[in-house]
Amino acid sequence: MRNIKTGELIKRFLPYFKKYKWILILDLMCAFLTTICEIVFPLIAREITDLGINNTAALTVSFIVRVGIFYVVLRIIDTAAYYYMSSVGHVMGTRIETDMRRDLFSHLQRLPHAYYDDAKIGQIMARITSDLFDITEFAHHCPEEFFIAGVKIIAAFVILCKFNVWLTLIVFAIMPFVFISASYFNTRMRRAFKESRHQIGEINAQVEDSLLGIRIVKSFANEGVEEEKFRQGNEKFLAIKKNMYRYMAGFHSSTRLFDGIMYIAVVVAGGIFIIKGAIAPADLTAYLLFVSTLLTSIRRIVEFTEQFQRGMTGIERFIEVMDEPVQITDCENAKPIGDVKGDIRFNSVSFRYGENLPFVLSKIDLKVNAGDHIALVGTSGSGKTTLCNLIPRFYDLTEGDITIDGVSIGEVTLKSLRENIGVVAQEVYLFSGTVRENIIYGKENATEEEIIEAAKRASAHDFIMELPQGYDTYVGERGVKLSGGQKQRISIARAFLKNPPIMILDEATSSLDNESERIVQTSLEELSRGRTTFTIAHRLTTIINATKILVLTDDGIEEEGTHEELMAKRGTYYNLYKNSEF
């Protein structure tokens, strides 16, 4: 996890203002107006005080009323400007947060399987939700607060110098110490904020893991174990927050200290200058009001620094994900593949999951004709699933090439490639929604007749009609309200609706009971008919009619042939078949 400098973070964040530059410009203009209103008040107070001391004849009711009306008009302008800043300005911040969340989610959709092999979903959820919450305040207030502070400091310096240069230099000589102190605590606050965000992600991941596996937790009576794991994570979060609040307390306390030092410096030095005749009492009164305005501005900047660091932390964690490379992309001249027959070739294909890891597949040569049913068998870890995952480019090849109908899969668009490949996996994933919504995931614009036909072909229509709301029945989180066989048949209906020319069946019946397996196996045979099909087999009796059976070991394809041919060899497949469950 690299530490990104503040300058780079801001540089990466600035493009998000581009769409809203006119809103931002108007927001800064409004900020300028509110600043002018604050600066004018000490000048009015000085003028009235000066006239009251030196020229009482000029201090008339008419003059005071005119000044009062003038200031009320300024306040009305200030109110309108502040309303714009508080409403439209905040909406701009929310829009930027929304844009960033959209970009982050879009990037996550394009990241390869390899990223999710190592990532924790709870951490990802924290980055896409809570990490970006502070962006609204940051995006709105960051340019606004620094702009206001800059105007006030420059204006205050110029005006205060007109009153008394030496007193002004004394005040501004203290300011560097304020920023040095702020910088010291800022560094530590930034680190604490980042650790806090990371630990929140860890807690999210642990909670998600525990709640999704709640049935396993209860079946093993391990509620206490999960509570202890959560307690440890929660206590670690508490320790991080303690440190964070210590830094924040030091930050704000030191600011209050320097506030007091600057006030007393003005009072003491100003009093001496009055004795010496170097400053008039009216000017010192105005001076104190200006210093109050200046210190308020500095205090707001210092206090905003906390929000600034929260925003920087959110941006940093956002950029960390956005910088993850999208390794699997379309090549420059990629074209959609159409009218796929399903003729597939593996040409000296080798694959490993990382540069320093051993090869899972090595020099695989395989010829599959359109409509063939290829079965993959072998021990766990022999590369059966990996081989199938290479066809839709879930992972890119390390060496060699795979072609479909004579075209390299690297030369066609990912979208068109995957649109022509269907996958039915052992672990069925149903989205939280209705039965209908899960089936039409295979074809979003499907008609009611197509949905029902797909369900019938998957042997799912009858049990769906027995559900409380039929096709509109809510299936629960990950389909928890349905049995394993029912979920698998819905996933098969989804594949029927997609109607791809190439199918991958990844141990689709291994976790089912005998009755469910029989029904699902019949549906899978119907699904495979007329398509190029790869089946990763758990029970070898289900693949005896395959066109070709491949026996994978650590050394690659050890045997290949039909069921009868391999049984006649009395080799590895023969032994696997004899030892398999019937």
C-alpha positions in Angstrom: 0.0 0.0 0.0 1.9 3.0 -1.2 1.7 6.5 0.3 0.5 9.0 -2.2 1.6 12.6 -1.8 -1.1 15.3 -1.2 -0.1 17.2 -4.4 -0.6 14.0 -6.5 -4.0 13.3 -4.8 -5.3 16.8 -5.5 -4.0 16.6 -9.1 -5.9 13.4 -9.6 -9.0 14.8 -8.0 -9.2 18.1 -9.9 -10.6 16.7 -13.2 -13.8 15.9 -11.3 -14.4 19.7 -11.0 -14.4 20.1 -14.8 -18.1 19.3 -15.3 -19.0 21.8 -12.6 -16.5 24.6 -13.2 -19.2 27.3 -13.6 -20.9 26.2 -10.4 -17.5 26.3 -8.7 -16.7 29.8 -10.2 -20.1 31.2 -9.0 -19.6 29.5 -5.6 -16.2 31.2 -5.2 -17.8 34.6 -6.3 -20.3 34.1 -3.6 -17.5 33.3 -1.1 -15.8 36.5 -2.1 -19.0 38.5 -1.4 -19.4 37.0 2.0 -15.8 37.8 2.8 -16.3 41.4 1.7 -19.2 41.7 4.1 -17.1 40.5 7.0 -14.2 42.8 6.1 -16.5 45.9 5.9 -17.8 45.6 9.4 -14.6 46.5 11.2 -14.1 49.5 8.8 -17.6 50.7 9.7 -16.9 50.3 13.4 -13.6 52.2 13.1 -15.3 55.0 11.2 -18.0 55.5 13.8 -15.5 55.2 16.7 -13.2 57.7 15.1 -16.0 60.2 14.5 -17.2 59.7 18.1 -13.8 60.5 19.5 -12.5 63.2 17.1 -15.5 64.7 15.3 -18.8 64.3 17.1 -20.4 66.9 15.0 -20.2 64.7 11.9 -21.6 61.7 13.9 -25.3 62.3 13.1 -28.3 60.1 13.3 -28.6 60.4 9.5 -25.1 59.2 9.0 -25.5 56.2 11.3 -28.9 55.3 9.6 -27.2 55.4 6.2 -24.4 53.2 7.4 -26.9 50.8 9.0 -28.9 50.6 5.7 -25.7 50.0 3.8 -24.7 47.2 6.1 -28.2 45.6 6.0 -28.0 45.6 2.2 -24.6 43.9 2.4 -26.0 41.3 4.8 -28.9 40.6 2.4 -26.3 40.0 -0.4 -24.3 37.9 2.1 -27.4 35.8 2.9 -28.2 35.1 -0.7 -24.5 34.3 -1.4 -24.3 32.0 1.6 -27.5 30.2 0.6 -26.1 29.5 -2.8 -22.9 28.2 -1.2 -24.7 26.0 1.3 -27.2 24.5 -1.2 -25.8 24.5 -4.8 -22.3 24.2 -3.5 -23.1 21.1 -1.4 -25.0 19.6 -4.3 -21.9 20.0 -6.5 -19.9 18.1 -3.9 -22.6 15.4 -3.8 -22.4 15.1 -7.6 -18.7 14.8 -7.6 -19.0 12.0 -4.9 -21.6 10.3 -7.2 -19.3 10.6 -10.2 -16.4 9.1 -8.3 -18.5 6.2 -7.0 -19.8 5.6 -10.5 -16.2 5.5 -11.9 -15.0 3.2 -9.0 -17.9 0.7 -9.5 -17.3 0.8 -13.3 -13.6 0.1 -12.7 -14.4 -2.7 -10.3 -16.5 -4.3 -13.0 -13.6 -4.4 -15.4 -11.0 -5.7 -12.9 -9.9 -9.3 -13.6 -10.7 -12.4 -11.6 -7.2 -12.3 -10.2 -7.9 -9.1 -8.3 -10.9 -10.7 -6.6 -8.9 -13.8 -5.8 -7.0 -11.6 -3.2 -9.4 -8.8 -2.4 -11.9 -8.8 0.5 -15.4 -7.8 -0.5 -15.8 -5.9 2.8 -12.8 -3.7 2.1 -14.1 -3.0 -1.4 -17.5 -2.1 0.0 -15.9 0.3 2.5 -14.0 2.0 -0.4 -17.1 2.5 -2.5 -19.4 3.7 0.3 -18.0 5.1 3.5 -14.6 6.2 2.0 -16.4 8.5 -0.3 -18.9 10.0 2.2 -16.5 12.8 3.1 -15.9 13.7 -0.5 -19.1 15.9 -0.6 -17.8 18.1 2.2 -14.3 18.1 0.9 -15.2 18.9 -2.8 -17.4 21.8 -1.7 -15.5 23.3 1.2 -11.9 22.8 0.1 -11.7 25.4 -2.7 -14.2 27.6 -0.9 -12.4 27.7 2.5 -8.9 28.2 1.0 -10.2 30.9 -1.3 -11.9 32.8 1.6 -8.9 32.4 3.8 -6.6 33.7 1.1 -8.7 36.8 0.5 -9.1 37.5 4.2 -5.4 37.1 5.0 -4.2 39.3 2.1 -6.9 41.9 2.8 -6.2 41.9 6.5 -2.5 42.2 6.0 -2.9 45.2 3.7 -5.5 47.0 5.9 -3.7 46.2 9.1 -0.4 47.6 7.7 -2.2 50.9 7.1 -3.0 51.1 10.8 0.4 50.0 12.1 3.1 48.1 10.2 5.0 46.9 13.3 1.9 45.6 15.1 1.0 43.7 11.9 4.4 42.2 11.6 4.2 41.0 15.2 0.8 39.3 14.5 2.0 37.7 11.2 5.2 36.6 12.8 3.2 34.2 15.0 1.3 32.7 12.1 4.1 30.4 10.8 4.1 28.6 14.2 0.4 28.0 13.8 1.0 26.3 10.5 4.0 24.3 11.7 2.0 22.9 14.6 -0.9 22.1 12.2 1.5 20.4 9.8 2.9 18.2 12.6 -0.5 17.0 13.7 -1.8 16.8 10.1 0.7 14.1 9.1 -0.3 11.9 12.1 -4.0 12.6 11.6 -3.8 11.5 7.9 -2.1 8.2 8.9 -4.7 7.6 11.7 -7.6 8.3 9.3 -6.2 5.9 6.8 -5.7 3.2 9.4 -9.2 3.8 10.6 -10.7 3.4 7.2 -8.7 0.2 6.6 -9.9 -1.3 9.9 -13.5 -0.4 9.1 -13.0 -2.4 5.9 -11.7 -5.3 7.9 -14.7 -5.2 10.2 -17.0 -5.1 7.2 -15.2 -8.1 5.7 -15.4 -10.0 9.0 -19.1 -9.2 9.5 -20.0 -10.1 5.9 -18.0 -13.4 6.2 -19.8 -14.3 9.4 -23.3 -13.4 8.4 -23.1 -15.0 5.0 -21.9 -18.2 6.7 -24.4 -17.9 9.7 -25.8 -21.3 9.1 -22.4 -22.9 9.3 -21.6 -20.8 12.4 -24.8 -22.1 14.1 -24.4 -25.7 13.0 -21.0 -25.8 14.6 -22.2 -23.8 17.7 -19.4 -21.3 17.0 -21.2 -18.1 17.8 -18.7 -17.5 20.6 -15.8 -17.9 18.1 -17.3 -15.3 15.7 -18.0 -12.9 18.6 -14.4 -13.1 19.7 -13.1 -12.5 16.2 -15.4 -9.5 16.0 -14.3 -8.3 19.4 -10.6 -8.3 18.4 -11.3 -6.3 15.2 -13.5 -3.9 17.1 -10.9 -3.4 19.9 -8.3 -2.7 17.3 -10.6 -0.1 15.7 -11.0 1.5 19.1 -7.2 1.7 19.6 -6.8 3.4 16.2 -9.6 5.9 17.0 -8.1 6.7 20.4 -4.8 7.7 18.7 -6.8 9.6 16.0 -8.6 11.6 18.7 -5.4 12.3 20.6 -3.9 13.9 17.5 -7.1 15.8 16.9 -7.1 17.1 20.5 -3.5 18.2 20.2 -4.3 19.8 16.8 -7.2 21.9 18.2 -5.6 22.6 21.5 -2.4 24.1 19.9 -4.6 26.2 17.7 -6.5 27.7 20.7 -3.1 28.3 22.3 -1.8 30.3 19.3 -5.2 32.2 19.1 -4.7 33.4 22.7 -1.0 34.3 22.0 -2.0 36.4 19.0 -4.8 38.2 20.9 -2.7 39.1 23.8 0.1 40.2 21.5 -2.2 42.6 19.9 -3.6 43.9 23.2 -0.1 44.3 24.8 1.7 45.7 21.8 -1.3 47.8 20.8 -1.5 49.3 24.3 2.2 50.2 24.2 1.7 51.7 20.7 -1.2 53.8 22.1 1.0 55.1 24.9 3.7 55.9 22.4 1.2 57.6 20.1 1.9 55.2 17.3 -1.7 54.1 16.9 -5.1 55.8 17.6 -7.6 54.2 19.9 -10.2 53.9 17.1 -7.6 52.3 14.9 -6.8 49.7 17.7 -10.5 49.0 18.1 -10.8 48.3 14.3 -7.5 46.4 14.5 -8.8 44.1 17.2 -11.9 43.4 15.1 -9.8 42.7 12.0 -7.5 40.4 14.0 -10.7 38.6 15.3 -11.8 38.2 11.6 -8.3 37.0 10.7 -8.1 34.5 13.5 -11.6 33.2 12.7 -10.5 32.6 9.2 -7.3 30.9 10.3 -9.3 28.8 12.8 -11.7 27.8 10.1 -8.8 26.7 7.9 -7.2 24.8 10.8 -10.5 23.2 11.7 -11.2 22.4 8.0 -7.9 20.6 8.0 -9.5 17.7 9.8 -12.1 17.5 7.0 -9.4 18.0 4.5 -7.5 15.0 5.8 -10.6 12.8 5.8 -11.2 13.8 2.2 -7.6 13.1 1.3 -7.8 9.7 2.9 -11.0 8.9 0.9 -9.4 10.1 -2.3 -6.2 8.1 -1.6 -8.1 4.9 -1.1 -10.2 5.6 -4.2 -7.1 6.1 -6.3 -5.5 2.9 -4.9 -8.4 0.9 -6.5 -8.5 3.0 -9.6 -4.8 2.4 -10.2 -5.3 -1.4 -10.2 -4.6 -2.4 -13.8 -7.4 -3.7 -16.0 -5.2 -6.5 -17.2 -7.7 -8.2 -19.5 -8.8 -5.7 -22.2 -9.7 -5.6 -25.9 -6.7 -5.3 -28.2 -6.4 -2.2 -30.4 -8.1 -3.8 -33.4 -10.4 -6.2 -31.6 -13.6 -7.0 -33.5 -16.9 -8.6 -32.4 -17.1 -12.3 -33.1 -20.4 -13.3 -34.7 -22.2 -16.4 -36.0 -20.1 -18.7 -33.7 -20.1 -22.4 -34.6 -18.0 -23.5 -31.6 -14.9 -24.9 -33.2 -12.2 -24.5 -30.5 -8.4 -25.1 -30.6 -5.8 -24.9 -27.8 -2.4 -24.3 -29.3 0.5 -25.0 -26.9 -1.4 -23.3 -24.1 0.4 -22.7 -20.8 -0.8 -20.9 -17.8 0.2 -19.9 -14.3 -1.4 -17.5 -11.8 1.7 -15.4 -11.2 5.3 -15.0 -12.4 6.8 -16.8 -9.4 4.2 -19.5 -9.3 4.3 -23.0 -11.0 2.5 -23.6 -14.2 -1.0 -25.0 -13.7 -1.3 -25.9 -17.4 1.7 -26.6 -19.7 1.8 -27.0 -23.4 -1.9 -28.0 -23.8 -2.9 -28.9 -27.4 -6.5 -29.7 -27.9 -8.9 -29.8 -30.9 -12.6 -29.5 -30.3 -15.1 -29.6 -33.1 -18.3 -27.6 -33.1 -21.0 -29.5 -31.2 -18.5 -31.8 -29.3 -19.1 -32.6 -25.7 -15.7 -32.5 -23.9 -15.5 -33.9 -20.4 -12.7 -33.0 -18.0 -11.8 -35.3 -15.2 -8.9 -35.5 -12.8 -7.8 -34.9 -9.2 -8.4 -31.6 -7.5 -5.8 -29.0 -8.6 -5.1 -30.6 -11.9 -6.3 -27.5 -13.9 -9.8 -28.5 -15.0 -11.5 -25.3 -14.0 -8.5 -23.2 -15.0 -8.6 -24.6 -18.5 -12.3 -23.7 -18.9 -11.7 -20.2 -17.4 -9.2 -19.5 -20.2 -11.8 -19.8 -22.9 -13.9 -16.7 -21.9 -10.6 -14.9 -21.0 -11.4 -14.8 -17.2 -7.6 -15.1 -17.2 -5.1 -14.3 -20.0 -2.9 -17.0 -21.3 0.8 -17.1 -20.2 1.8 -18.8 -23.4 0.1 -20.2 -26.5 -3.2 -19.3 -28.1 -6.9 -20.3 -28.1 -9.0 -19.9 -31.2 -12.7 -20.1 -31.8 -13.7 -20.8 -35.4 -10.1 -20.0 -36.4 -10.1 -16.6 -34.7 -7.8 -16.0 -31.7 -9.8 -15.0 -28.6 -7.3 -12.2 -28.0 -8.4 -10.6 -31.3 -12.1 -10.4 -30.5 -14.0 -8.1 -28.1 -14.5 -9.4 -24.6 -18.2 -8.6 -24.7 -18.9 -10.5 -27.9 -16.7 -13.4 -26.7 -18.5 -13.8 -23.4 -21.9 -13.3 -25.0 -21.3 -16.5 -26.9 -20.2 -18.6 -23.9 -22.5 -19.8 -21.1 -21.4 -21.0 -17.7 -23.2 -23.1 -15.2 -21.1 -23.4 -12.0 -21.2 -25.6 -9.0 -21.7 -22.6 -6.7 -24.8 -21.0 -8.1 -25.1 -17.3 -7.5 -28.6 -15.8 -7.5 -29.0 -12.1 -7.2 -31.2 -10.6 -4.5 -34.5 -10.2 -6.4 -37.2 -12.3 -8.0 -37.1 -15.6 -9.9 -37.9 -13.6 -13.1 -35.1 -11.1 -12.5 -32.6 -13.9 -12.1 -33.7 -15.7 -15.2 -33.7 -12.7 -17.5 -30.1 -11.9 -16.4 -29.3 -14.2 -19.4 -31.3 -11.9 -21.8 -32.6 -8.6 -20.4 -35.2 -8.0 -23.2 -36.7 -11.5 -23.1 -40.4 -11.9 -23.5 -42.6 -13.7 -21.0 -43.0 -16.6 -23.4 -39.2 -16.9 -23.7 -38.8 -16.8 -19.9 -41.3 -19.6 -19.4 -39.9 -21.7 -22.3 -36.4 -21.4 -20.8 -37.7 -22.4 -17.4 -39.5 -25.4 -18.8 -36.4 -26.6 -20.7 -34.5 -26.3 -17.4 -37.2 -28.3 -15.6 -37.9 -25.3 -13.4 -41.3 -24.1 -14.5 -43.3 -26.5 -12.3 -41.6 -25.7 -9.0 -41.6 -22.0 -9.9 -45.4 -22.0 -10.3 -45.7 -23.6 -6.8 -43.9 -20.7 -5.2 -46.1 -18.1 -3.4 -45.8 -15.4 -6.2 -44.6 -17.7 -9.0 -42.0 -16.0 -11.2 -42.3 -12.8 -9.0 -41.3 -14.7 -5.8 -38.4 -13.0 -3.9 -35.5 -15.6 -3.7 -33.7 -13.9 -0.8 -30.0 -13.1 -0.4 -28.1 -15.3 -2.7 -31.3 -17.4 -3.3 -31.4 -18.6 0.3 -35.1 -19.3 0.1 -34.6 -22.0 -2.6 -33.1 -25.4 -2.4 -29.8 -26.2 -4.1 -31.5 -28.1 -6.9 -34.0 -25.2 -7.5 -31.2 -22.6 -7.6 -29.3 -24.7 -10.1 -32.3 -25.1 -12.4 -32.8 -21.3 -12.3 -29.2 -20.9 -13.3 -29.7 -23.4 -16.1 -32.9 -21.5 -17.3 -30.7 -18.4 -17.3 -28.3 -20.2 -19.6 -31.1 -21.5 -21.9 -32.4 -17.9 -22.3 -28.9 -16.7 -23.2 -28.7 -19.5 -25.7 -24.9 -19.5 -26.3 -23.2 -21.8 -28.8 -20.5 -22.7 -26.2 -21.3 -24.0 -22.7 -19.1 -24.6 -19.7 -20.6 -26.9 -17.0 -18.4 -26.7 -13.9 -19.3 -29.6 -11.6 -22.9 -28.4 -11.8 -24.4 -31.3 -10.0 -21.7 -32.2 -7.4 -23.4 -30.6 -4.4 -26.9 -31.9 -5.1 -28.9 -34.9 -3.6 -29.6 -37.8 -5.9 -33.1 -36.7 -6.9 -32.1 -33.1 -7.6 -29.0 -34.4 -9.5 -31.2 -36.6 -11.7 -33.5 -33.7 -12.6 -30.6 -31.2 -13.1 -28.6 -33.7 -15.2 -31.5 -34.2 -17.5 -31.7 -30.3 -17.9 -27.9 -30.2 -18.5 -28.1 -32.8 -21.2 -30.9 -30.8 -22.9 -28.8 -27.6 -22.5 -25.7 -29.3 -24.1 -27.5 -30.6 -27.1 -26.2 -28.9 -30.3 -23.6 -26.8 -28.5 -19.9 -27.1 -27.9 -19.8 -28.2 -24.3 -17.1 -28.5 -21.7 -18.1 -30.4 -18.6 -16.0 -30.6 -15.5 -17.2 -33.9 -14.0 -17.6 -34.9 -10.4 -19.5 -38.1 -10.9 -18.0 -39.9 -13.9 -21.3 -41.7 -14.7 -22.7 -38.4 -15.9 -20.1 -38.1 -18.8 -20.0 -41.6 -20.3 -21.7 -40.2 -23.4 -19.2 -37.4 -23.9 -17.6 -37.0 -27.4 -14.2 -36.9 -25.7 -13.0 -37.3 -22.1 -9.8 -35.6 -21.1 -7.9 -36.9 -18.0 -5.9 -34.0 -16.5 -3.0 -34.5 -14.1 -0.1 -32.4 -12.9 1.6 -33.4 -16.1 -1.2 -32.1 -18.4 -3.5 -34.2 -20.5 -2.6 -37.8 -19.5 -5.3 -39.6 -21.4 -8.1 -38.7 -23.9 -10.7 -40.6 -25.7 -14.3 -41.9 -25.3 -15.5 -43.6 -22.2 -15.2 -47.0 -23.9 -11.7 -46.3 -25.2 -10.4 -45.1 -21.9 -11.9 -48.0 -20.0 -10.2 -50.4 -22.4 -6.9 -48.8 -21.6 -7.3 -49.7 -18.0 -5.3 -46.6 -17.0 -5.9 -43.5 -14.9 -9.5 -43.0 -16.1 -10.3 -46.7 -15.5 -9.1 -46.4 -11.9 -11.0 -43.1 -11.3 -14.2 -44.6 -12.8 -14.0 -47.7 -10.7 -13.4 -45.7 -7.5 -16.0 -43.1 -8.2 -19.4 -42.9 -6.5 -22.4 -44.4 -8.3 
